[in-house]
Amino acid sequence: MKKFKYRGQASEILDPIKFEGHEIRSLKHGNTGHVLYCFPSEEHDWEGCWTMDLETAKKGVIKYKKHLAETSPELV
């Protein structure tokens, strides 16, 4: 069996973006060069989800803060 060596490049972690008191993590994908943003996603029970669109990430943060305000007002 022949072994293949991975030829992709490492992703680069970028500075996080502060938005509405929340930190949106960002990175530059090593193979594609796309910038990706991590945000809390309602569709995934508020776990981190990655997107290439910063506006989508910001909307996710706003929805998450609204969800926290409705369920746990002391955390907001």
C-alpha positions as CSV (number, residue, x, y, z in Angstrom):
1,M,0.0,0.0,0.0
2,K,1.4,3.4,-1.0
3,K,1.2,6.2,1.5
4,F,0.2,9.6,0.3
5,K,1.6,12.8,1.9
6,Y,-0.9,15.5,2.6
7,R,0.0,18.5,0.4
8,G,-2.5,21.0,1.7
9,Q,-1.4,24.1,3.6
10,A,-2.2,24.9,7.2
11,S,-5.0,27.3,8.0
12,E,-4.1,30.6,9.5
13,I,-5.9,31.8,12.7
14,L,-6.9,35.4,12.3
15,D,-7.8,38.0,15.0
16,P,-11.3,37.5,16.4
17,I,-14.0,40.1,15.6
18,K,-15.8,41.6,18.5
19,F,-19.5,42.1,17.8
20,E,-22.3,42.9,20.3
21,G,-20.1,41.8,23.1
22,H,-19.5,38.4,21.5
23,E,-16.2,37.2,19.9
24,I,-16.5,35.8,16.4
25,R,-13.5,33.6,15.7
26,S,-12.0,33.8,12.2
27,L,-9.5,31.9,10.1
28,K,-8.1,31.8,6.6
29,H,-8.5,28.3,5.2
30,G,-5.2,26.9,4.1
31,N,-6.3,25.2,0.9
32,T,-9.0,27.6,-0.4
33,G,-7.8,30.9,1.0
34,H,-11.4,31.6,2.1
35,V,-11.9,33.5,5.4
36,L,-14.3,31.6,7.6
37,Y,-16.2,32.9,10.7
38,C,-17.4,30.9,13.6
39,F,-20.8,31.9,15.2
40,P,-23.4,30.3,17.4
41,S,-26.0,28.6,15.2
42,E,-29.6,28.1,16.1
43,E,-29.9,25.1,13.7
44,H,-27.1,23.3,15.6
45,D,-28.3,24.0,19.2
46,W,-26.2,27.1,19.5
47,E,-22.9,25.3,18.9
48,G,-20.2,26.9,16.7
49,C,-20.9,26.9,13.0
50,W,-18.6,28.2,10.3
51,T,-19.5,30.5,7.4
52,M,-17.7,32.5,4.7
53,D,-20.2,35.4,5.2
54,L,-19.5,37.8,8.1
55,E,-23.1,39.2,7.9
56,T,-24.5,35.7,8.5
57,A,-22.2,35.3,11.6
58,K,-23.4,38.7,12.9
59,K,-27.0,37.7,12.5
60,G,-26.3,34.4,14.3
61,V,-24.8,36.4,17.2
62,I,-27.8,38.6,17.4
63,K,-30.2,35.6,17.4
64,Y,-28.0,33.9,20.1
65,K,-28.2,37.0,22.3
66,K,-31.9,37.2,21.9
67,H,-32.2,33.5,22.8
68,L,-30.1,34.1,25.9
69,A,-32.2,37.1,26.9
70,E,-35.4,35.0,26.6
71,T,-34.1,31.9,28.4
72,S,-31.5,33.3,30.9
73,P,-31.8,37.1,31.4
74,E,-29.2,37.1,34.0
75,L,-26.5,36.0,31.5
76,V,-27.1,39.0,29.1
